[in-house]
Amino acid sequence: MRRIIGIVLAVLLVGGVVVAVVAGRGSEDKGTATKTAQGVIGSEKAEFFADPDVVKALAAKGYTVKAETSGSWAMEGLDLKGYDFALPSSQAPAVELAEKYKVRGTLPRPFYSPLVVVAHRSAAEVLAGNGLATLDGKSRGTLDMGAYLDAARAGRTWQQLKGAGKYGELGGTLYISSTDPESSNSGALYLAATSYVANGGKVVASDADVARTAPLLKKLVSVQGTQQTSTDASFRDFVSGVGNPLVLVYESQVASLLVGGQQPDDMVVLYPDTTVNSDHTVVPLTEDGRALAELLSSDPELRRLLVRHGFRPQGAATAFGSADAHLKQELTGVRQAPVPTSAVLHELARRATGDDK
């Protein structure tokens, strides 16, 4: 079965990897760069590496970066021979890649971003009115994951929630849109967080734990129908006002949107009270890849630009989110759920998507 999954992922990669030449498009971009680092990255980082200021900052340190995008878990099916680095969106797929390519030592995790739920204001107010969320001002709040999972387990609809009747756009089963957990990092981390809550505040670690939590996870996924393979499309749909009123995205996507000057009045950012941070982890495959990881971790200009794109550099909480009412500068009141091992997470994803072959 694992081989079949691998073949499927490979097919997805052939069709889904978007070649994103993100730096050094022409000689004018290269500046003082003398080395080129070739990598594969999660799609949510493509805009960062394509930013002309990032290109300039890297060139000042002697580097041009060229990257292709891929789902983080799908990187496992890629042949990365000839690449300098991989940059998936969490630690678990990075560890698997490191084992595959025999990378030794601690893997650098230069920045991170928590998962959040974006909601239209009407949906957020109804959730708050029914004890599923608390609001902290007009544009920000906290989602009670235990209460949400109870509602999902019971198959509650929007129509069953008090106050929803006056909003014509709220109808059908209450659920959060997430991405395909078999290929997408955010979808897999969603299962990590929800399984932790469903398992009584304990990380899923045994066959019994999997059996206990899998039915609810399957319910969370099956209600969605076809899932996207990255958060980009679902977030764009949300901002455009179409699709489900609750969508799981990276906080960095919201921050990047706001920093770019867009201020969607109808958007409320709900921080799940139990979530998982997306630790963007570098797998250095060559010395140039390791040098790039060091630059992302320590160069002041690149760390400033990471904040501009909505990422939280490790150890720099005070630099983040201070100017916008949608975002929390510090993640107080947000519990970090441990992530199951890769093998357990793969099994949870397989069971959640109904693939029992």
matplotlib code that plots the C-alpha trace (Angstrom):
import matplotlib.pyplot as plt

x = [0.0, 2.9, 4.2, 0.9, 0.8, 4.3, 3.2, 0.2, 2.4, 4.8, 2.0, 0.9, 4.3, 4.7, 1.5, 1.6, 5.1, 5.1, 8.5, 9.0, 12.2, 12.3, 15.6, 18.1, 15.6, 18.0, 21.5, 20.0, 18.7, 21.9, 23.8, 26.9, 25.6, 28.2, 26.5, 23.1, 21.2, 18.6, 15.7, 12.2, 9.9, 6.4, 4.2, 3.4, 7.0, 7.1, 6.2, 8.9, 11.7, 10.2, 10.3, 12.9, 14.0, 14.7, 16.5, 18.6, 19.3, 20.4, 22.5, 24.3, 25.4, 26.5, 23.5, 20.8, 18.0, 16.0, 13.2, 10.2, 7.1, 5.7, 3.4, 5.6, 4.7, 4.9, 8.6, 9.3, 8.4, 10.8, 14.3, 16.3, 19.6, 21.3, 19.3, 20.9, 18.1, 14.5, 12.3, 9.0, 6.6, 7.0, 9.5, 8.0, 8.5, 11.9, 13.0, 11.9, 13.8, 16.9, 16.8, 16.3, 19.3, 21.4, 21.6, 23.2, 22.9, 20.1, 17.8, 17.5, 14.1, 14.5, 10.9, 7.4, 3.7, 0.7, -2.4, -5.4, -9.0, -10.3, -14.0, -16.4, -17.7, -21.2, -19.8, -17.5, -20.4, -22.6, -19.8, -19.3, -23.0, -23.1, -20.0, -17.7, -15.5, -14.7, -14.1, -11.3, -12.5, -14.0, -11.3, -9.8, -10.8, -10.2, -11.8, -12.7, -11.5, -13.2, -16.6, -16.0, -15.2, -18.3, -20.4, -18.6, -19.0, -22.8, -23.0, -24.5, -25.6, -25.5, -29.2, -29.1, -27.0, -28.9, -28.5, -27.6, -31.0, -30.5, -27.5, -28.5, -24.9, -24.7, -26.2, -25.4, -23.0, -20.7, -17.1, -13.6, -12.2, -8.7, -6.3, -5.6, -3.7, -2.0, -0.1, -0.4, 1.4, -1.5, -4.0, -1.7, -1.1, -4.9, -5.2, -2.4, -4.2, -7.7, -6.5, -4.7, -7.9, -10.1, -7.6, -8.2, -5.1, -2.7, -0.7, -1.9, 0.8, -0.7, -3.0, -5.7, -5.3, -5.6, -8.7, -10.3, -9.7, -10.0, -13.8, -14.0, -11.1, -12.8, -15.9, -13.9, -12.5, -15.3, -17.8, -15.6, -15.7, -12.7, -9.9, -7.3, -3.7, -2.5, -4.0, -3.3, -6.5, -8.8, -7.5, -8.0, -11.5, -12.2, -10.9, -13.0, -16.1, -16.8, -16.5, -16.9, -17.1, -14.4, -11.0, -7.8, -4.8, -1.4, -1.2, 1.5, -0.9, -3.2, -0.2, 1.2, -2.3, -2.5, 1.1, 0.3, -2.3, -5.5, -7.8, -10.8, -13.4, -15.3, -12.5, -12.1, -9.0, -9.7, -6.7, -7.6, -7.0, -5.2, -3.1, 0.2, 2.8, 4.2, 7.9, 9.5, 12.5, 15.5, 17.0, 20.4, 21.6, 24.8, 27.1, 25.3, 22.0, 23.4, 24.7, 21.3, 19.7, 22.2, 21.3, 17.6, 18.2, 20.6, 20.7, 18.9, 17.6, 16.2, 14.6, 13.0, 11.7, 10.3, 8.2, 7.0, 5.8, 4.0, 6.4, 7.6, 11.4, 12.5, 13.0, 11.6, 8.0, 8.0, 8.6, 5.4, 1.9, 2.0, 0.3, -2.8, -6.0, -6.4, -3.2, -1.9, 1.6, 2.1, 0.4, -0.8, -3.7, -2.9, -1.8, 0.7, -0.2, 2.6, 2.8, 2.5, 5.3, 5.4, 4.2, 1.2, 0.4, 0.4, -1.9, -4.3, -4.3, -5.0, -7.8, -9.3, -9.4, -11.1, -8.2, -8.3, -6.8]
y = [0.0, 2.3, 1.8, 2.6, 5.8, 6.6, 6.1, 8.3, 11.0, 10.8, 11.3, 14.3, 15.7, 15.3, 17.2, 19.4, 20.7, 24.2, 25.3, 28.6, 30.2, 32.5, 34.3, 35.2, 35.5, 37.7, 39.1, 42.2, 40.1, 38.4, 41.3, 39.9, 36.4, 33.8, 30.6, 29.1, 27.0, 24.7, 23.6, 22.3, 24.3, 24.3, 26.5, 29.0, 30.1, 30.8, 34.5, 35.0, 33.7, 35.6, 38.9, 41.2, 42.4, 38.7, 38.1, 41.2, 40.2, 36.7, 38.1, 40.3, 37.2, 35.6, 33.4, 33.0, 30.6, 28.6, 26.6, 24.4, 24.0, 20.8, 19.5, 18.8, 15.2, 14.7, 15.6, 12.1, 10.9, 13.3, 12.4, 15.3, 14.3, 17.5, 19.7, 21.7, 21.8, 20.9, 23.1, 21.4, 23.1, 20.9, 18.8, 15.3, 15.2, 16.9, 14.1, 11.5, 13.3, 13.6, 9.8, 9.1, 11.3, 10.4, 14.0, 14.1, 16.6, 18.8, 20.1, 24.0, 25.3, 29.1, 30.1, 28.9, 29.7, 28.4, 27.0, 29.3, 29.2, 32.1, 32.7, 35.1, 37.5, 36.0, 32.5, 33.7, 35.5, 32.4, 30.2, 32.6, 32.7, 29.0, 28.5, 27.2, 30.3, 33.5, 36.7, 39.2, 42.3, 42.4, 40.5, 37.9, 35.1, 31.7, 28.5, 25.9, 22.7, 20.4, 22.1, 22.1, 18.4, 17.6, 19.5, 17.7, 14.3, 15.0, 16.1, 19.5, 21.9, 25.6, 25.7, 24.0, 26.8, 29.7, 33.0, 31.3, 31.8, 35.4, 34.6, 33.0, 32.1, 29.7, 26.4, 22.7, 20.8, 22.7, 21.9, 23.4, 23.1, 21.6, 20.2, 16.6, 15.1, 12.5, 15.1, 18.4, 19.5, 21.6, 18.8, 16.4, 18.8, 19.4, 15.7, 15.9, 18.6, 17.1, 13.6, 15.0, 16.6, 13.6, 11.3, 13.2, 15.4, 12.7, 12.2, 9.3, 6.7, 3.2, 1.1, 1.5, 5.3, 5.2, 3.0, 5.3, 8.6, 7.5, 7.5, 11.2, 12.1, 10.4, 12.4, 15.6, 14.8, 13.0, 15.9, 18.1, 16.1, 16.7, 18.5, 20.9, 19.9, 23.2, 26.1, 28.6, 27.9, 27.6, 30.8, 32.6, 31.3, 32.5, 36.0, 36.1, 35.3, 31.9, 28.4, 27.3, 30.0, 28.2, 27.5, 26.2, 28.2, 29.2, 32.4, 33.5, 33.6, 36.0, 38.1, 38.3, 39.4, 42.1, 43.3, 43.6, 46.2, 44.2, 44.5, 42.2, 43.6, 40.4, 38.2, 37.0, 35.0, 32.2, 30.7, 27.1, 26.7, 23.5, 23.7, 22.7, 25.1, 24.6, 24.5, 25.2, 22.9, 23.0, 19.7, 20.7, 18.3, 20.1, 22.7, 25.5, 24.2, 24.4, 27.9, 29.0, 27.5, 29.5, 32.7, 32.2, 31.6, 34.5, 37.2, 40.2, 41.4, 38.0, 37.6, 41.1, 40.0, 36.8, 38.8, 40.9, 37.7, 36.6, 34.1, 34.1, 33.8, 31.6, 33.8, 37.0, 37.0, 40.8, 41.6, 39.9, 41.1, 44.1, 46.4, 44.4, 43.5, 40.2, 38.6, 37.7, 39.0, 36.2, 32.9, 33.0, 30.7, 28.5, 24.9, 23.2, 19.6, 17.1, 15.6, 11.8, 9.9, 10.0, 6.4, 7.1, 10.3, 8.5, 5.9, 8.6, 10.2, 6.9, 6.1, 9.6, 9.6, 6.2, 4.5, 1.1, -0.9]
z = [0.0, 0.9, -2.6, -4.1, -2.1, -3.3, -6.9, -6.5, -4.9, -7.7, -10.2, -8.2, -8.2, -12.0, -12.4, -9.3, -8.8, -10.0, -11.2, -9.5, -10.5, -7.6, -7.9, -10.5, -13.3, -15.1, -14.7, -13.1, -10.2, -9.4, -7.9, -6.2, -6.1, -7.1, -6.0, -6.8, -4.3, -5.9, -3.7, -3.3, -0.9, 0.4, -1.8, 1.0, 0.9, -2.9, -2.5, 0.1, -2.2, -5.1, -3.3, -5.0, -1.6, -0.6, -3.9, -3.2, 0.4, -0.7, -3.5, -1.0, 0.8, -2.4, -3.2, -5.9, -4.9, -7.4, -6.0, -7.1, -5.0, -3.7, -1.0, 2.0, 2.3, -1.4, -1.3, -0.1, -3.6, -5.3, -6.5, -4.9, -6.4, -7.5, -5.2, -2.4, 0.1, 0.8, 2.9, 3.9, 6.2, 9.3, 11.1, 10.4, 6.6, 7.0, 9.3, 6.8, 4.0, 6.2, 6.8, 3.1, 2.1, 5.2, 6.5, 9.9, 12.7, 13.9, 11.2, 11.2, 11.9, 11.1, 11.3, 12.0, 11.6, 13.5, 11.9, 12.2, 11.0, 9.0, 9.3, 7.8, 10.5, 10.4, 11.0, 13.8, 15.6, 15.4, 16.7, 19.6, 20.3, 20.7, 22.9, 20.1, 20.1, 22.0, 20.2, 21.1, 19.2, 15.8, 13.8, 16.1, 18.5, 19.8, 18.6, 21.3, 19.6, 22.1, 21.5, 17.8, 17.7, 19.8, 17.2, 14.3, 16.0, 16.3, 12.7, 13.7, 11.0, 10.9, 11.0, 14.4, 15.9, 17.4, 15.5, 12.2, 10.7, 9.8, 7.7, 4.4, 3.6, 6.6, 5.8, 5.7, 8.0, 10.2, 9.3, 8.7, 5.2, 5.3, 2.7, 1.7, 4.6, 2.5, 0.4, 2.3, 5.5, 6.8, 6.3, 8.2, 11.0, 11.3, 11.9, 14.5, 16.4, 16.2, 17.1, 20.2, 21.4, 20.5, 22.3, 25.6, 25.4, 24.6, 21.4, 19.3, 19.6, 19.5, 17.4, 20.0, 19.9, 16.1, 16.3, 18.9, 17.0, 13.3, 13.0, 14.0, 11.7, 8.9, 9.6, 9.6, 6.2, 4.4, 5.0, 2.8, -0.4, -2.6, -0.8, -2.1, -2.1, -0.8, 1.3, -1.4, -3.5, -0.5, 1.0, -2.3, -2.5, 1.1, 0.4, -2.7, -0.7, -2.1, -0.5, 3.0, 5.8, 7.9, 6.3, 7.9, 6.7, 7.9, 9.9, 7.6, 4.7, 6.6, 7.7, 4.2, 2.9, 5.5, 5.1, 1.4, 2.1, 1.9, 4.9, 4.4, 6.8, 6.8, 7.9, 11.5, 12.5, 15.0, 16.8, 17.8, 21.5, 20.6, 17.4, 15.9, 14.7, 11.2, 11.8, 8.5, 8.6, 6.3, 5.1, 3.8, 1.1, 0.3, 2.0, 0.0, 1.4, 4.9, 4.3, 3.1, 6.3, 8.4, 6.5, 7.1, 10.8, 11.5, 8.9, 10.3, 6.9, 5.9, 9.3, 8.9, 5.5, 6.9, 9.3, 6.3, 4.7, 7.8, 9.2, 12.8, 13.1, 15.9, 19.0, 17.7, 18.9, 19.7, 16.1, 14.9, 14.4, 16.6, 14.1, 13.2, 15.1, 13.2, 14.6, 18.0, 18.7, 21.3, 21.2, 24.8, 25.5, 22.5, 23.4, 21.2, 20.5, 20.0, 16.5, 16.2, 14.6, 10.8, 10.7, 12.9, 11.0, 7.7, 9.2, 10.5, 7.1, 5.4, 7.7, 7.6, 3.8, 3.7, 2.0, 3.7, 0.9]

ax = plt.figure().add_subplot(projection="3d")
ax.plot(x, y, z, "-o")
ax.set_aspect("equal")
plt.show()
